[in-house]
Amino acid sequence: MTHTRYAFIKARWHSKIVDGALQGFTELIPAAQVDVFDTPGAFEMPLLARDLAASGRYAAVAAAAFVVDGGIYRHDFVAQAVVDGLMRAGLDTGVPVLSVSLTPHQYQETAHHDAIFGEHFVQKGREAAEAALMIGKTRAALAA
């Protein structure tokens, strides 16, 4: 059975930037085929990604987050845990789980940085949609 639905998870930290990833994703995959889910932050995404992938409803799951240095925690630790968890969710379920999780070396809440990273997220959303479509096509060919 070929699925034509996709799940898209968005972390709510820096939502005005992260939401651009969904915009880019739905430029290639129609919004009517995308179910959108929010999480409080990036750390909660892998568990939800695993559950969505295991549901059998989705051809792929994409997860977007912007993990920045908040000054009081190791953002690189959080980012690594999230990416590892997303990869594990895909491997454990056999459903592609794609990461649009970015951890910039430097970010300041300025209009300039918001614009730069906002556009970057739109592009990364497009790339996640391209990956979802490509891996789906490749896997379908292997099954034929």
C-alpha positions as YAML, in Angstrom:
chain: A
units: angstrom
residues:
- id: 1
  name: MET
  ca: [0.00, 0.00, 0.00]
- id: 2
  name: THR
  ca: [1.45, 3.35, -1.01]
- id: 3
  name: HIS
  ca: [0.82, 6.21, 1.36]
- id: 4
  name: THR
  ca: [0.27, 9.70, 0.04]
- id: 5
  name: ARG
  ca: [0.16, 11.44, 3.41]
- id: 6
  name: TYR
  ca: [3.08, 13.02, 5.18]
- id: 7
  name: ALA
  ca: [3.55, 14.10, 8.78]
- id: 8
  name: PHE
  ca: [5.34, 17.34, 9.61]
- id: 9
  name: ILE
  ca: [6.45, 18.12, 13.16]
- id: 10
  name: LYS
  ca: [7.36, 21.67, 14.20]
- id: 11
  name: ALA
  ca: [9.08, 22.63, 17.45]
- id: 12
  name: ARG
  ca: [7.55, 25.82, 18.84]
- id: 13
  name: TRP
  ca: [10.81, 27.47, 19.99]
- id: 14
  name: HIS
  ca: [11.57, 30.18, 17.41]
- id: 15
  name: SER
  ca: [8.34, 29.32, 15.62]
- id: 16
  name: LYS
  ca: [8.47, 32.33, 13.30]
- id: 17
  name: ILE
  ca: [11.65, 30.82, 11.83]
- id: 18
  name: VAL
  ca: [10.77, 27.11, 12.08]
- id: 19
  name: ASP
  ca: [7.37, 27.57, 10.39]
- id: 20
  name: GLY
  ca: [9.24, 28.46, 7.19]
- id: 21
  name: ALA
  ca: [10.24, 24.81, 6.86]
- id: 22
  name: LEU
  ca: [6.58, 23.81, 6.54]
- id: 23
  name: GLN
  ca: [6.11, 26.53, 3.94]
- id: 24
  name: GLY
  ca: [8.97, 25.10, 1.86]
- id: 25
  name: PHE
  ca: [7.75, 21.52, 2.37]
- id: 26
  name: THR
  ca: [4.27, 22.34, 1.10]
- id: 27
  name: GLU
  ca: [5.66, 24.04, -1.99]
- id: 28
  name: LEU
  ca: [6.43, 20.52, -3.27]
- id: 29
  name: ILE
  ca: [3.96, 18.33, -1.38]
- id: 30
  name: PRO
  ca: [0.41, 19.70, -1.32]
- id: 31
  name: ALA
  ca: [-0.69, 20.95, 2.09]
- id: 32
  name: ALA
  ca: [-3.80, 18.76, 1.81]
- id: 33
  name: GLN
  ca: [-1.48, 15.73, 2.05]
- id: 34
  name: VAL
  ca: [0.40, 16.98, 5.12]
- id: 35
  name: ASP
  ca: [-0.69, 16.53, 8.72]
- id: 36
  name: VAL
  ca: [1.02, 19.07, 10.99]
- id: 37
  name: PHE
  ca: [1.96, 18.46, 14.61]
- id: 38
  name: ASP
  ca: [3.54, 20.86, 17.11]
- id: 39
  name: THR
  ca: [5.89, 20.03, 19.97]
- id: 40
  name: PRO
  ca: [7.06, 22.37, 22.73]
- id: 41
  name: GLY
  ca: [10.69, 22.05, 21.64]
- id: 42
  name: ALA
  ca: [13.12, 19.94, 19.66]
- id: 43
  name: PHE
  ca: [13.75, 17.35, 22.37]
- id: 44
  name: GLU
  ca: [10.15, 16.10, 22.16]
- id: 45
  name: MET
  ca: [10.23, 15.49, 18.40]
- id: 46
  name: PRO
  ca: [11.84, 12.00, 18.19]
- id: 47
  name: LEU
  ca: [9.18, 10.31, 20.32]
- id: 48
  name: LEU
  ca: [6.34, 11.86, 18.32]
- id: 49
  name: ALA
  ca: [8.16, 11.08, 15.05]
- id: 50
  name: ARG
  ca: [8.45, 7.44, 16.08]
- id: 51
  name: ASP
  ca: [4.77, 7.25, 16.99]
- id: 52
  name: LEU
  ca: [3.68, 8.90, 13.74]
- id: 53
  name: ALA
  ca: [5.95, 6.68, 11.66]
- id: 54
  name: ALA
  ca: [4.76, 3.54, 13.49]
- id: 55
  name: SER
  ca: [1.12, 4.48, 12.88]
- id: 56
  name: GLY
  ca: [1.36, 3.25, 9.30]
- id: 57
  name: ARG
  ca: [-0.41, 6.38, 8.02]
- id: 58
  name: TYR
  ca: [2.54, 8.25, 6.54]
- id: 59
  name: ALA
  ca: [4.95, 7.86, 3.64]
- id: 60
  name: ALA
  ca: [7.46, 9.97, 5.59]
- id: 61
  name: VAL
  ca: [7.76, 12.14, 8.67]
- id: 62
  name: ALA
  ca: [9.65, 15.45, 8.65]
- id: 63
  name: ALA
  ca: [10.66, 17.24, 11.83]
- id: 64
  name: ALA
  ca: [11.79, 20.88, 12.06]
- id: 65
  name: ALA
  ca: [13.50, 22.66, 14.94]
- id: 66
  name: PHE
  ca: [15.91, 25.53, 15.51]
- id: 67
  name: VAL
  ca: [18.23, 24.70, 18.40]
- id: 68
  name: VAL
  ca: [20.29, 27.69, 19.49]
- id: 69
  name: ASP
  ca: [22.74, 28.46, 22.26]
- id: 70
  name: GLY
  ca: [20.59, 29.74, 25.09]
- id: 71
  name: GLY
  ca: [23.56, 30.36, 27.34]
- id: 72
  name: ILE
  ca: [22.43, 28.02, 30.11]
- id: 73
  name: TYR
  ca: [22.43, 24.62, 28.45]
- id: 74
  name: ARG
  ca: [24.49, 22.73, 25.90]
- id: 75
  name: HIS
  ca: [22.53, 23.28, 22.72]
- id: 76
  name: ASP
  ca: [24.88, 20.97, 20.81]
- id: 77
  name: PHE
  ca: [23.93, 18.14, 23.19]
- id: 78
  name: VAL
  ca: [20.23, 18.77, 22.55]
- id: 79
  name: ALA
  ca: [20.74, 18.96, 18.79]
- id: 80
  name: GLN
  ca: [22.73, 15.71, 18.68]
- id: 81
  name: ALA
  ca: [20.15, 13.89, 20.81]
- id: 82
  name: VAL
  ca: [17.34, 15.09, 18.53]
- id: 83
  name: VAL
  ca: [19.04, 14.09, 15.29]
- id: 84
  name: ASP
  ca: [20.04, 10.70, 16.73]
- id: 85
  name: GLY
  ca: [16.48, 10.14, 17.97]
- id: 86
  name: LEU
  ca: [14.96, 11.04, 14.61]
- id: 87
  name: MET
  ca: [17.34, 8.68, 12.81]
- id: 88
  name: ARG
  ca: [16.48, 5.90, 15.25]
- id: 89
  name: ALA
  ca: [12.75, 6.50, 14.75]
- id: 90
  name: GLY
  ca: [13.18, 5.98, 11.02]
- id: 91
  name: LEU
  ca: [15.37, 2.92, 11.37]
- id: 92
  name: ASP
  ca: [13.11, 1.33, 13.99]
- id: 93
  name: THR
  ca: [9.91, 1.84, 11.99]
- id: 94
  name: GLY
  ca: [11.16, 1.55, 8.41]
- id: 95
  name: VAL
  ca: [9.49, 4.88, 7.59]
- id: 96
  name: PRO
  ca: [11.70, 7.77, 6.44]
- id: 97
  name: VAL
  ca: [12.09, 10.36, 9.20]
- id: 98
  name: LEU
  ca: [13.68, 13.52, 7.89]
- id: 99
  name: SER
  ca: [15.39, 16.19, 9.96]
- id: 100
  name: VAL
  ca: [15.09, 19.89, 9.29]
- id: 101
  name: SER
  ca: [16.76, 20.55, 12.63]
- id: 102
  name: LEU
  ca: [19.39, 23.26, 12.47]
- id: 103
  name: THR
  ca: [21.91, 24.37, 15.08]
- id: 104
  name: PRO
  ca: [23.72, 27.53, 13.97]
- id: 105
  name: HIS
  ca: [27.11, 28.43, 15.37]
- id: 106
  name: GLN
  ca: [25.89, 31.95, 15.97]
- id: 107
  name: TYR
  ca: [22.39, 33.33, 16.27]
- id: 108
  name: GLN
  ca: [21.07, 36.55, 17.73]
- id: 109
  name: GLU
  ca: [17.43, 37.56, 17.79]
- id: 110
  name: THR
  ca: [17.78, 40.36, 15.28]
- id: 111
  name: ALA
  ca: [15.77, 41.12, 12.16]
- id: 112
  name: HIS
  ca: [18.86, 40.32, 10.08]
- id: 113
  name: HIS
  ca: [19.42, 36.85, 11.57]
- id: 114
  name: ASP
  ca: [15.70, 36.08, 11.61]
- id: 115
  name: ALA
  ca: [15.52, 36.85, 7.88]
- id: 116
  name: ILE
  ca: [18.60, 34.78, 7.03]
- id: 117
  name: PHE
  ca: [17.58, 31.75, 9.06]
- id: 118
  name: GLY
  ca: [13.92, 32.11, 8.08]
- id: 119
  name: GLU
  ca: [14.78, 31.81, 4.39]
- id: 120
  name: HIS
  ca: [17.18, 28.97, 5.16]
- id: 121
  name: PHE
  ca: [14.35, 27.04, 6.81]
- id: 122
  name: VAL
  ca: [12.11, 27.52, 3.76]
- id: 123
  name: GLN
  ca: [14.88, 26.02, 1.61]
- id: 124
  name: LYS
  ca: [15.47, 23.17, 4.05]
- id: 125
  name: GLY
  ca: [11.73, 22.42, 4.01]
- id: 126
  name: ARG
  ca: [11.86, 22.13, 0.21]
- id: 127
  name: GLU
  ca: [14.85, 19.82, 0.51]
- id: 128
  name: ALA
  ca: [13.02, 17.62, 3.03]
- id: 129
  name: ALA
  ca: [10.06, 17.34, 0.64]
- id: 130
  name: GLU
  ca: [12.42, 16.43, -2.22]
- id: 131
  name: ALA
  ca: [14.03, 13.78, -0.02]
- id: 132
  name: ALA
  ca: [10.66, 12.36, 1.05]
- id: 133
  name: LEU
  ca: [9.51, 12.08, -2.55]
- id: 134
  name: MET
  ca: [12.81, 10.65, -3.80]
- id: 135
  name: ILE
  ca: [13.18, 8.01, -1.11]
- id: 136
  name: GLY
  ca: [9.54, 7.02, -1.59]
- id: 137
  name: LYS
  ca: [10.09, 6.56, -5.32]
- id: 138
  name: THR
  ca: [13.30, 4.59, -4.77]
- id: 139
  name: ARG
  ca: [11.74, 2.31, -2.18]
- id: 140
  name: ALA
  ca: [8.70, 1.70, -4.41]
- id: 141
  name: ALA
  ca: [11.02, 0.68, -7.25]
- id: 142
  name: LEU
  ca: [12.85, -1.73, -4.95]
- id: 143
  name: ALA
  ca: [9.56, -3.33, -3.91]
- id: 144
  name: ALA
  ca: [8.41, -3.82, -7.51]
...
